[in-house]
């Protein structure tokens, strides 16, 4: 019993415990990468199917309204690719790269703006969206500026 307690105690030393945590982080990151690849493949399939159906089975006059949906689907794939890039960067460096996260957020906001139905959007929602864009853009600018000063890019 004493030996078991001693083994338990040594496995919870800081360095050993941090090694366990690192292994779990690595496993979770790899699982997220695999899941994101599946999501991307499904999104590309959905985009292709939607394009085929809309282009070849419906009258061309409807394409103007369809175009917004196509842009939304394209940006969904792009956002998923950016998220995969975030996960891959984490696997490589074991650090969350804030610039990548913020650029992904900007793409997601751009998608929201492109598919936004102004007829169904209230003024307060537009103000909230505008303030979010401003805040994230300022954050992106500050990070780029800090990276330039520190020689990061």
C-alpha positions as CSV (number, residue, x, y, z in Angstrom):
1,X,0.0,0.0,0.0
2,X,2.9,2.3,0.8
3,X,4.5,1.6,-2.6
4,X,1.2,2.4,-4.3
5,X,0.9,5.7,-2.5
6,X,4.5,6.5,-3.3
7,X,3.9,5.8,-7.0
8,X,0.7,7.9,-6.9
9,X,2.7,10.7,-5.3
10,X,5.5,10.6,-7.9
11,X,3.0,10.6,-10.8
12,X,1.5,13.8,-9.5
13,X,4.8,15.7,-9.4
14,X,4.6,18.9,-11.4
15,X,6.7,17.8,-14.3
16,X,5.0,14.4,-14.6
17,X,1.6,15.9,-14.2
18,X,2.3,18.5,-16.9
19,X,3.5,15.8,-19.2
20,X,0.1,14.0,-18.8
21,X,-1.7,17.3,-19.4
22,X,0.4,17.9,-22.6
23,X,-0.5,14.4,-23.8
24,X,-4.2,15.1,-23.3
25,X,-3.9,18.4,-25.1
26,X,-2.2,16.8,-28.0
27,X,-4.8,14.0,-28.2
28,X,-7.7,16.5,-28.1
29,X,-6.0,18.7,-30.8
30,X,-5.6,15.8,-33.1
31,X,-9.2,14.7,-32.6
32,X,-10.4,18.2,-33.3
33,X,-8.3,18.3,-36.5
34,X,-9.8,15.0,-37.7
35,X,-13.3,16.3,-36.9
36,X,-12.6,19.6,-38.6
37,X,-11.4,17.8,-41.8
38,X,-14.7,15.8,-41.8
39,X,-16.7,19.1,-41.4
40,X,-14.7,20.7,-44.2
41,X,-15.3,17.7,-46.5
42,X,-19.1,17.8,-45.7
43,X,-19.2,21.5,-46.3
44,X,-17.5,21.3,-49.6
45,X,-19.9,18.5,-50.6
46,X,-22.8,20.6,-49.5
47,X,-21.5,23.5,-51.5
48,X,-21.0,21.4,-54.6
49,X,-24.4,19.9,-54.4
50,X,-26.1,23.2,-53.8
51,X,-24.3,24.8,-56.7
52,X,-25.2,21.9,-59.0
53,X,-28.8,22.0,-58.1
54,X,-29.2,25.8,-58.2
55,X,-27.3,26.1,-61.5
56,X,-28.8,23.3,-63.5
57,X,-32.3,22.7,-62.1
58,X,-33.7,26.3,-61.4
59,X,-34.3,29.2,-63.7
60,X,-31.2,31.4,-64.1
61,X,-33.3,34.5,-63.1
62,X,-33.2,33.3,-59.5
63,X,-29.5,33.2,-59.3
64,X,-29.3,36.7,-57.7
65,X,-30.9,35.4,-54.5
66,X,-29.0,32.2,-54.7
67,X,-25.7,34.0,-54.9
68,X,-25.9,35.2,-51.3
69,X,-26.4,31.5,-50.2
70,X,-23.4,30.5,-52.3
71,X,-21.3,33.2,-50.8
72,X,-22.4,32.0,-47.3
73,X,-21.5,28.4,-48.1
74,X,-18.1,29.5,-49.5
75,X,-17.3,31.5,-46.4
76,X,-18.4,28.6,-44.2
77,X,-15.7,26.5,-45.9
78,X,-13.2,29.3,-45.5
79,X,-14.0,29.7,-41.9
80,X,-13.7,25.9,-41.3
81,X,-10.3,26.0,-43.0
82,X,-9.2,28.9,-40.8
83,X,-10.2,27.0,-37.7
84,X,-8.3,23.9,-38.9
85,X,-5.3,26.2,-39.4
86,X,-5.7,27.4,-35.8
87,X,-5.7,23.8,-34.6
88,X,-2.7,22.9,-36.8
89,X,-0.8,25.9,-35.5
90,X,-1.5,24.9,-32.0
91,X,-0.3,21.4,-32.7
92,X,3.0,22.8,-34.1
93,X,3.8,25.4,-31.5
94,X,1.5,24.6,-28.6
95,X,0.5,28.2,-28.4
96,X,-2.8,29.8,-29.5
97,X,-2.0,32.3,-32.2
98,X,-4.2,35.3,-31.4
99,X,-3.7,36.8,-34.9
100,X,-5.1,33.7,-36.5
101,X,-8.1,33.6,-34.1
102,X,-8.9,37.3,-34.8
103,X,-8.6,36.9,-38.6
104,X,-11.0,33.9,-38.4
105,X,-13.3,36.1,-36.4
106,X,-13.1,38.8,-39.1
107,X,-14.0,36.3,-41.8
108,X,-17.0,35.1,-39.7
109,X,-18.2,38.7,-39.3
110,X,-17.7,39.3,-43.1
111,X,-19.9,36.2,-43.7
112,X,-22.5,37.6,-41.4
113,X,-22.5,40.9,-43.2
114,X,-22.7,39.3,-46.6
115,X,-25.7,37.1,-45.8
116,X,-27.4,39.8,-43.6
117,X,-31.0,40.4,-44.4
118,X,-31.4,44.2,-43.7
119,X,-35.2,43.9,-43.8
120,X,-35.2,41.6,-40.8
121,X,-32.3,43.3,-38.8
122,X,-33.0,45.9,-36.2
123,X,-31.0,49.0,-35.7
124,X,-29.6,47.9,-32.4
125,X,-28.4,44.7,-34.1
126,X,-26.6,46.7,-36.7
127,X,-25.0,48.9,-34.0
128,X,-23.9,45.8,-32.1
129,X,-22.4,44.3,-35.3
130,X,-20.6,47.5,-36.1
131,X,-19.1,47.8,-32.6
132,X,-18.0,44.2,-32.8
133,X,-16.3,44.8,-36.2
134,X,-14.6,47.9,-34.8
135,X,-13.4,46.1,-31.6
136,X,-12.0,43.1,-33.5
137,X,-10.4,45.3,-36.2
138,X,-8.7,47.4,-33.5
139,X,-7.5,44.2,-31.8
140,X,-6.2,42.9,-35.1
141,X,-4.4,46.2,-35.9
142,X,-2.8,46.2,-32.4
143,X,-1.6,42.7,-32.7
144,X,-0.1,43.3,-36.2
145,X,1.6,46.4,-34.9
146,X,3.0,44.6,-31.9
147,X,4.3,41.7,-34.1
148,X,5.9,44.3,-36.4
149,X,7.7,46.0,-33.5
150,X,8.9,42.7,-32.0
151,X,10.2,41.5,-35.3
152,X,7.5,38.8,-35.6
153,X,6.8,39.6,-39.2
